[in-house]
């Protein structure tokens, strides 16, 4: 994992997604299959490596969809991403 420790006292978006995924005992491959995405996109989201995602316009949607799969509030995570 690269830069997914803390941002302004809060756990980063990527780390929150990753932790929720692991609590649900889902692999990156399983999440990718549920969202019809490449596993590499899930890896980038987990790592907080949003700059490596090729289609910047889709990042917020990816975060919302991933959050839904792992039981998190998507709009809250998107707001954290935007901050």
Buried (B, 14 or more C-beta within 10 A) or exposed (E): EEEBEEBEEEBBBBBBBBBBBEEEEBEBEBBBEBBEBEBEBBBBBBBBBBEEBEEEEEBBEBBBBBBEBBEBEBEEBBEBBEE
